[in-house]
């Protein structure tokens, strides 16, 4: 565990990527939508932006690049693959917990202020981030951790098998989704799919995301064991 903490601190040598970049892009995006919402004349009109998702997109790339920049140097220092992977995951989980709490606070402030005074729905995402604060925090925490691990896995695949392997990895996932869509369409069972998601509570969705996070964690670790520098 002590080595994992050292790896997490080692990764934070690049604080800009882990802190300033995700939040800087989110702030710029929020400012743009705030101006757009204000142009509608204030709180009389509700503007549904939901662009809080931008921080998740950036977090994906942060996770992916965490497997590029410092990995060779860490190996040169004698850090094992397991320690490097677990330390980076520990950092991701810690930052996700903090960032999830900040997103929850911003969502509460948005509710109290009536959409920042201009009717803007930026941090309040219907169904997903619309429950009590602790549910919002838990969902944000799990979602951020999941997307970071997903990015890490892509980074590991690229380092292990190169561009061709990354394209194959991505295309395999797209093909799996298309097969699922075709299967459901051929059986005319979209009603059941819709019923499943509409009947799924926010807490249930968080549990589903947590299960997927565990799968990504295991998949990334299996890939990490064969990564070469």
Buried (B, 14 or more C-beta within 10 A) or exposed (E): EEBBEBBBEBBBEBEEBBBEBBBEBBEEBBEEBBEEBBEBEEBEEEBBBBBBBBBBEBBBBBBBBBBEBBBEEBBEEEBEBEBBBBBBBBBBBBBBBEBBBBBBBBBBEBBEEEBBEBBBBBBBBEEBBBBEEEBBBBBBBBBBBBBBBBBBBBBBBBBBBEEEBBEEBEEEEEEEEEEEEEEBEEEEEEEEEEEEEEEBEBEEBBBEBBEBBEEBBEBBBEBBEEBEE
